[in-house]
Amino acid sequence: MPFLLFHQKRFDAGYYFMHLIATVPLFLFLSWLARVTENLVLNTIRKEQLEKQAVEAELVNLKSQINPHFLFNTLNNIHTLVYKQAPAAPEAVMHLASLMRYMIYESNAATVPLARELDYLQDYVSLQQLRYKNSPVVDLHIAGETAACSIAPLLFIHLLENAYKHSPARLEPGDLRVWVEIKEDCLTFRVQNPIAKKPARALEEPGGIGLPNVRKRLALLYPGQHTLDVHSTGNTFTVTLAIHGLHTPAHER
């Protein structure tokens, strides 16, 4: 009987020892797997945060690339109007104040009402018009319900800037044509301008630095949701931007 008890105890000790030997590696493996999984998750989160910060920094940089020469030229034009005591001076100051307010404060939002963005463009056009003595050189057409649509701020300004930049110095009324159309969930923005008579080298990139800027912002803001077409006839230059899915919730985009 004592032999059987002793034998049973030896048998149990061996069984538990073998079970321990088989279990410890399993726990070690599971612990290692948990640590690896945790590191992968943390690294993924850090990578996403860094990518988000990089995108935000890129967007801030791209939005900040508004032509400063325009502001200086506008101030000079307003100074001339004030000096001559022209009736248009107070209105020009108001347009400039509205433009600066939008650029500094309102454009910090991810999206703005399309109607507000169009107001900004109209302020810009009004200030540019100070350079011309003719009737308005910009022919603006808006179709659709702008109040029901939001858009990334300062998205169209480079296209309009380049339309002025690459047009002849003397523009006739309606030479610059701008169309804005909202149809269902698609926004189409088109700007057309006459091409200034310049050497062929200057016409190689009639869009200037604005088009690369817009392309980068569109790739970041509306990936797979936009088209940007550039067409030149030799006499006119046309840029057409179409953005789809504007009524899609931001988290789905």
C-alpha positions as CSV (number, residue, x, y, z in Angstrom):
1,M,0.0,0.0,0.0
2,P,2.7,2.6,0.8
3,F,4.4,1.6,-2.4
4,L,1.2,2.4,-4.3
5,L,0.8,5.8,-2.7
6,F,4.5,6.6,-3.3
7,H,4.1,5.4,-6.9
8,Q,1.0,7.5,-7.3
9,K,2.7,10.6,-6.0
10,R,5.7,10.1,-8.3
11,F,3.3,9.6,-11.2
12,D,1.4,12.8,-10.4
13,A,4.6,14.8,-10.0
14,G,5.9,13.6,-13.3
15,Y,2.5,14.3,-15.0
16,Y,2.4,17.9,-13.6
17,F,6.1,18.4,-14.6
18,M,5.5,17.3,-18.1
19,H,2.3,19.4,-18.2
20,L,4.3,22.4,-17.0
21,I,7.0,21.9,-19.6
22,A,4.3,21.8,-22.3
23,T,2.4,24.8,-21.0
24,V,5.2,27.3,-20.3
25,P,6.2,27.6,-24.0
26,L,2.6,28.1,-24.9
27,F,2.3,31.0,-22.4
28,L,5.6,32.4,-23.6
29,F,4.4,32.3,-27.2
30,L,1.1,33.9,-26.4
31,S,2.8,36.6,-24.3
32,W,5.2,37.3,-27.2
33,L,2.3,37.3,-29.7
34,A,0.4,39.8,-27.5
35,R,3.5,42.0,-27.3
36,V,4.0,41.9,-31.0
37,T,0.3,42.7,-31.7
38,E,0.4,45.6,-29.2
39,N,3.5,47.0,-30.9
40,L,1.9,46.7,-34.3
41,V,-1.2,48.5,-33.2
42,L,0.8,51.2,-31.5
43,N,3.0,51.7,-34.5
44,T,0.0,51.8,-36.8
45,I,-1.6,54.5,-34.6
46,R,1.6,56.5,-34.6
47,K,2.0,56.1,-38.3
48,E,-1.6,57.3,-38.9
49,Q,-1.1,60.3,-36.6
50,L,2.1,61.2,-38.3
51,E,0.4,60.9,-41.7
52,K,-2.5,63.0,-40.5
53,Q,-0.1,65.7,-39.2
54,A,1.8,65.6,-42.5
55,V,-1.4,66.0,-44.5
56,E,-2.6,68.9,-42.3
57,A,0.8,70.6,-42.6
58,E,0.7,70.1,-46.3
59,L,-2.8,71.6,-46.6
60,V,-1.8,74.6,-44.4
61,N,1.2,75.2,-46.6
62,L,-0.8,74.9,-49.8
63,K,-3.6,77.2,-48.6
64,S,-1.0,79.8,-47.5
65,Q,0.4,80.1,-51.0
66,I,-1.9,83.0,-52.0
67,N,-0.1,85.5,-54.3
68,P,1.2,88.3,-52.0
69,H,1.7,90.6,-55.0
70,F,-2.0,90.8,-55.4
71,L,-2.4,92.2,-51.9
72,F,0.4,94.8,-52.4
73,N,-1.0,95.8,-55.8
74,T,-4.5,96.1,-54.3
75,L,-3.2,98.3,-51.5
76,N,-1.5,100.5,-54.1
77,N,-4.7,100.8,-56.1
78,I,-6.7,101.7,-53.1
79,H,-4.2,104.3,-52.1
80,T,-4.6,105.8,-55.6
81,L,-8.4,105.8,-55.2
82,V,-8.1,107.5,-51.8
83,Y,-5.6,110.0,-53.1
84,K,-8.0,110.9,-55.9
85,Q,-11.0,110.8,-53.5
86,A,-12.7,108.4,-55.9
87,P,-16.2,107.2,-54.9
88,A,-15.0,103.6,-55.3
89,A,-12.4,103.8,-52.5
90,P,-14.7,102.9,-49.6
91,E,-16.2,99.9,-51.4
92,A,-12.7,98.7,-52.4
93,V,-11.6,98.9,-48.7
94,M,-14.7,96.8,-47.7
95,H,-13.9,94.2,-50.4
96,L,-10.3,94.0,-49.2
97,A,-11.4,93.6,-45.5
98,S,-13.8,90.9,-46.4
99,L,-11.2,89.1,-48.4
100,M,-8.6,89.3,-45.6
101,R,-11.2,88.2,-43.0
102,Y,-12.0,85.1,-45.0
103,M,-8.3,84.2,-45.7
104,I,-7.2,84.7,-42.1
105,Y,-10.2,83.4,-40.0
106,E,-12.9,81.6,-42.0
107,S,-10.6,79.5,-44.2
108,N,-9.2,77.6,-41.2
109,A,-12.3,75.3,-41.3
110,A,-12.2,72.0,-43.1
111,T,-15.1,73.1,-45.3
112,V,-17.1,76.3,-45.8
113,P,-20.4,77.0,-47.5
114,L,-20.0,77.2,-51.3
115,A,-21.8,80.5,-51.2
116,R,-19.2,82.0,-48.9
117,E,-16.4,80.7,-51.1
118,L,-18.1,82.4,-54.1
119,D,-18.4,85.6,-52.1
120,Y,-14.7,85.5,-51.6
121,L,-14.0,85.0,-55.3
122,Q,-16.3,88.0,-56.1
123,D,-14.4,90.2,-53.6
124,Y,-11.2,89.1,-55.4
125,V,-12.7,89.9,-58.8
126,S,-13.9,93.3,-57.5
127,L,-10.4,94.2,-56.3
128,Q,-8.8,93.0,-59.6
129,Q,-11.3,95.1,-61.5
130,L,-9.5,98.2,-60.0
131,R,-6.8,97.6,-62.6
132,Y,-9.2,98.0,-65.5
133,K,-11.2,101.0,-66.7
134,N,-13.6,99.0,-68.8
135,S,-16.7,97.3,-67.7
136,P,-16.3,94.1,-65.6
137,V,-13.8,91.8,-67.4
138,V,-15.1,88.7,-65.6
139,D,-18.3,87.1,-66.8
140,L,-19.5,84.9,-63.9
141,H,-22.3,82.3,-64.3
142,I,-23.7,80.4,-61.3
143,A,-26.2,77.6,-61.7
144,G,-27.7,75.3,-59.0
145,E,-28.3,75.6,-55.2
146,T,-25.1,76.9,-53.7
147,A,-26.6,77.0,-50.2
148,A,-26.8,73.3,-49.9
149,C,-23.1,72.6,-50.8
150,S,-19.9,72.9,-48.8
151,I,-16.4,72.9,-50.2
152,A,-12.8,73.1,-49.0
153,P,-11.8,76.8,-48.7
154,L,-9.5,78.6,-51.1
155,L,-9.7,75.8,-53.6
156,F,-10.6,77.9,-56.7
157,I,-8.5,81.0,-56.1
158,H,-5.4,79.7,-57.8
159,L,-7.3,78.9,-60.9
160,L,-8.7,82.4,-61.0
161,E,-5.4,84.0,-60.2
162,N,-3.8,82.2,-63.2
163,A,-6.6,83.3,-65.5
164,Y,-5.6,86.9,-64.7
165,K,-1.9,86.2,-64.8
166,H,-1.8,84.5,-68.2
167,S,-4.3,86.9,-69.9
168,P,-3.3,89.9,-72.0
169,A,-2.6,93.1,-70.1
170,R,-5.6,94.7,-71.6
171,L,-8.8,92.8,-71.2
172,E,-12.2,93.5,-72.7
173,P,-15.5,93.1,-70.9
174,G,-16.3,89.4,-70.4
175,D,-12.9,88.1,-71.6
176,L,-12.6,86.0,-68.4
177,R,-15.4,83.5,-68.1
178,V,-16.2,81.6,-64.9
179,W,-18.9,79.0,-64.6
180,V,-20.0,77.4,-61.4
181,E,-22.6,74.6,-61.6
182,I,-24.1,72.4,-58.9
183,K,-26.0,69.4,-60.1
184,E,-27.0,66.7,-57.7
185,D,-23.9,65.9,-55.7
186,C,-21.4,67.2,-58.3
187,L,-19.8,70.7,-58.4
188,T,-18.2,71.9,-61.6
189,F,-16.0,74.9,-61.7
190,R,-14.7,76.2,-65.0
191,V,-12.6,79.2,-65.8
192,Q,-11.5,80.3,-69.3
193,N,-9.2,83.1,-70.3
194,P,-7.5,84.4,-73.4
195,I,-3.8,83.6,-73.7
196,A,-1.4,86.5,-73.7
197,K,0.9,86.6,-76.7
198,K,4.1,85.3,-75.2
199,P,7.1,83.3,-76.5
200,A,6.4,79.6,-76.8
201,R,8.5,78.8,-73.8
202,A,6.3,80.9,-71.5
203,L,3.2,79.0,-72.9
204,E,4.5,75.6,-72.0
205,E,2.9,75.8,-68.6
206,P,0.1,78.3,-69.0
207,G,-1.4,77.3,-65.6
208,G,1.6,78.6,-63.6
209,I,2.4,77.4,-60.1
210,G,-1.3,77.4,-59.2
211,L,-2.2,74.1,-61.0
212,P,0.3,71.9,-59.1
213,N,-0.9,73.5,-55.9
214,V,-4.6,72.7,-56.7
215,R,-3.7,69.1,-57.8
216,K,-1.9,68.4,-54.5
217,R,-4.8,69.8,-52.4
218,L,-7.4,67.8,-54.5
219,A,-5.4,64.6,-54.0
220,L,-5.4,65.1,-50.3
221,L,-9.0,66.4,-49.9
222,Y,-10.9,64.6,-52.5
223,P,-9.0,61.4,-53.5
224,G,-10.9,59.5,-56.2
225,Q,-13.7,62.1,-56.2
226,H,-12.5,64.7,-58.6
227,T,-11.3,65.4,-62.2
228,L,-9.2,68.4,-63.3
229,D,-9.0,68.9,-67.0
230,V,-6.8,71.5,-68.7
231,H,-7.4,72.5,-72.3
232,S,-5.7,75.0,-74.5
233,T,-6.7,76.0,-78.1
234,G,-3.8,78.4,-78.6
235,N,-6.1,81.4,-78.1
236,T,-7.9,80.4,-74.9
237,F,-7.0,78.4,-71.9
238,T,-9.7,76.5,-70.0
239,V,-9.5,74.6,-66.7
240,T,-12.4,72.5,-65.6
241,L,-12.7,71.1,-62.1
242,A,-15.4,68.6,-61.1
243,I,-15.8,67.3,-57.6
244,H,-18.3,64.5,-56.9
245,G,-19.9,63.2,-53.7
246,L,-20.0,66.6,-51.9
247,H,-23.0,65.5,-50.0
248,T,-21.3,62.4,-48.7
249,P,-20.5,62.5,-45.0
250,A,-16.9,63.4,-44.2
251,H,-16.2,60.1,-42.4
252,E,-17.3,58.1,-45.5
253,R,-15.1,60.2,-47.7
